[in-house]
């Protein structure tokens, strides 16, 4: 009975001695031995309590680890929020409760020297956008909008499809009011489209002074001319409007303290006279039609101040639609480089006279039109025997110039050309001005001095040549040209107008009143005479380099003429340059460019209020009853 009871309860209840042995296992080796023996004899492991508590311990450890990690993360976050520069909770809440609207500044205007002729201004135009994420029938919408706005339907659909999840997409910017009305009349679903007002740059005078003004791209960034060089002044300062919004992101109030009103751009007043500019451009149009050249350029300068009264080029472009006239983008007056030819000769003669190497009335043997320098033979357009230094300029003798320049050292020749500004930019406030080329003396060959005296082996821009002649008109004082007169009514502070003496008054006066005045009355510039004023000038007929043969072309020329007046007190200097006239066989500068330059000078002097002079006529003119 006892044995049977022991077996039955052994299966259902703990054996007290065996439990005691397990307890003793942690207190001595005897206990361990008994536990092992009992485990082996009874089949119930004495380690059962230990194996049951191990998972509990692991769970506790994991829980403690998770708690520690959570506290560490919380501590790191608290420290992060307290780091300078990190947004605080309050700032994040404020950011969620406010919306900042960008307020673009209105760009400033550009006006002519009078301040009355508006050359560039800004108007407001609506721009159309859509919400692609709200559009269900993209193709239908694309087809309907394309028909109204003259867009490509397939291209618009492709854009809508690519941006189907976006909340904003421009369709067309700066629409006309008629286009806006037509879009609104389409009855598009609310919430799928909208309009935003944007500024549009417009040029009320069309192509007038386009190379001076430049243009702006669709984002309002100046890409050329004054629009680029004065971009910061014209741009103004953008503002912002901070709006308080509710949970639905609807505006409920304006935060006046955080809002900033935009500051409009400055008004830039140019030195350009709109009337002179328009007349110069009209005369260039006539030159283009008569001579069919590649291009034509005119520059009008006030010599005592350096103010540019006109700067014109053909071909031109309309800054309202610049992409349509990209062939006419180049401002050739400051960017095109050419060999000035005979227009360089007065500066060489001036230096020789200044240094006493020649006298104005000294005779020069011009070798009847043929003269050898080493292995090179020089020719004149007409065979001359003996000419005075004055007549070397009047007749534009290459041989006479070669003999005069032979009395100067290389350093003296280089020095006078550098003083008059050749080989470096003039400093006018326009982007992209070229420097021209005047090589150092160490790079010259044995023929370089004679070539330079004839206007070869150096290049210049039309503006550089005009500025050099303005120094002669200004009695030997070179003035840095300027095209910005004032900003917001205040005179513009710049390098423009800076004066540098480059020649004595005596030599300058002799050149202008003597040889250069005689060029017009009896020399190569006779076609440049005008009735109201006695003027001075110099022609230039430069052969262009032949890219195929490597030498100079006998057919391609740059024809130019520079004139200034009145002779006694010059008020304006005008240069007209014609690149590759193609009509006829004779392309002398006095013939091609002289008449246009003289007409522009006449208009300019009358425009400036200069009283006409009583200019005596020659005997030939009196016999013919008219001027040539």
C-alpha positions, 0 to 999 in steps of 0.5 A: 500500500505504501509503495503504491501510494509513493508511485502515484503521488510521485507523478503528481506532486513534488518529492520533498527530499528531492526538492530539498536536494535541489535547494542544497545544490546552491550551498555545497558540493554534496548537494550537487552530487545528490541532485545529479544522482537523483536526476539520474535515478528518477528521470526528473532533472534537479535543474528544472527550476533553473531552466525555467527562470532563465527566459524570465531573466532574459526578458527582464534584461531586454526590458531594462535595455529598452528602457535605457535606450528610450531614456538615451534617445529622449536625452539626445533629443532634448540636447539636440533641441537645445543646440543653437541653430536648431528649430525649437518646438515653438518655432516649428509650431509657428512654422506650421501656423504661418505661410511666407509669400515671396513678394518680388520687387518691381525692376527699375526703369531705364530712360535716356539722358533727358529722363523723358524717353522710356527705354525699358520699363516693367508691366504686370502680366498673369502667368498660368499654372495647373495642379497636376495632382487634381487633373483627371483628364490630362489629355483633354486639358492639354489639348484645350489649353494648347489651342488657346495658348498656341502650345504643342498639345503633345508636349504639354500632355507629356509635362502633365503626365511626368508631373502627375503627382505635383501640386504646381506646374507652370503652363505659360508665363506672362500671358496677355489679358486676352489669353487670360480671358480665354482661359477663364472662359474655358470653365476648367474645374476649380482647384486645377489651375490658377493665375499668378501676377508676374513682372514683364520687362518691356522696351517701348522703343523696340529696337532703339538702342537695343545693344546698349540696353540688352535684354532679360531672360524669362526669370528677369535676369539681365543677359546683356547691356545695361540690363546686365551691368546694372542688374543689381541696381535695377533689380531692387530688393524683394519682400515677403508677406507672412500669413497666419493660417488655420488648420486648413492652411487658410490665411486668417491674418497678416503678421505685419512685424515679420512681413517686409515690403519690396523695394523697387529697383532704381531708375537708371538714366543713360547718357544716350540721347534718344533723338541722336540714337534714332538718327544714327540708326536710321543712317546705318539702315541706309548704309546697309541698304546702299553698300550691303555689308556684313555689319555697320556701327556708329558711335557718337561721343561728347569729348569733354565728358566722355558721354556716349550720345549714341551707340548703334549697330546693324544688324539689330534685334528687338529686346522684347523678343530677343530670341528672334534676332540672335544674329544681331546680339553682338554689340560690335561697338565694344566687342568687334575688333578690327585693324583700324587702318589709316585712322591710326596715322594721326597719333603716330604723327602727333608723337613725332611732332611732339618729340621734335622728330619732324616739323609740320611743314617738313617735306617727306619724299613719298617715292612716287608711290613705291618704296622698299623696306627690306624685302617688303614693298609699300604702295600708295593708292596714288603716286606722290612725290614730295609731301609735307608732314601735314599732307602725308595725313591729308593724302593718307600716304603709307610711304610718308608714314613709314618714313615718319615712324622710322624716326621713332623708337619702338618704345616711343611708338608703342608708348603713344599708342598705349597712351591713347588707349589701344590694347586695353578696354576703355572702361565703359559700363557695359559688359563684354568689352574687348581689349583689342590687341597691341603686342609688346615690343619684344614680339615685333618683327622688322616690319612691325613699326611700318605696319603699325603706322598704317594701322596694321598688326593691331586691333581695336574696337570702334569705341576705342578709336572714337575715344582716341579721337575724342582725346584730340578733340579735348586738346590732348586729354583722354576721357574714360567713356561713360554711358550711365548718367545717373541712378535715381536722380543721383550722378553715377560714381564710376570711372567714367569721365576720368581724365588723363593727359596724353598729348600737349594742347599745342599738338592736338590743336594743330592736328585738329585745325590743320591736317584733320580739317584739311582731310575734309576740305581737300583730302580723302574726306571731301564727301564728309563736308557739311554746310553748317559747320567746319569739321575735321576727320580721317578716313580708314580703308583697312584690308581684312585678313584673308583666312584662306591665303593667310595674307590680306584680301584685295576684295574685303575691306573695313571702311571707316570714317571719324569726324569731329566738330566744330573745329575750333571747339569740338562738341562731338566725335562720330565714328561710322564703320562699315564691315565688308561693303559688297556693292561696287569695286571702290570701298574707301572709307571717305566714300562709304562711311564719310557721308553717314558720319558727317550727317550724324555729326551735323544732326548731333551738333544741331541737337546740342544747340551749337549755332551754325557757322558761316563756312566759306566755300571753295572756288570749285564749290562756288562754280558748281553751286553745291557741295560734293 
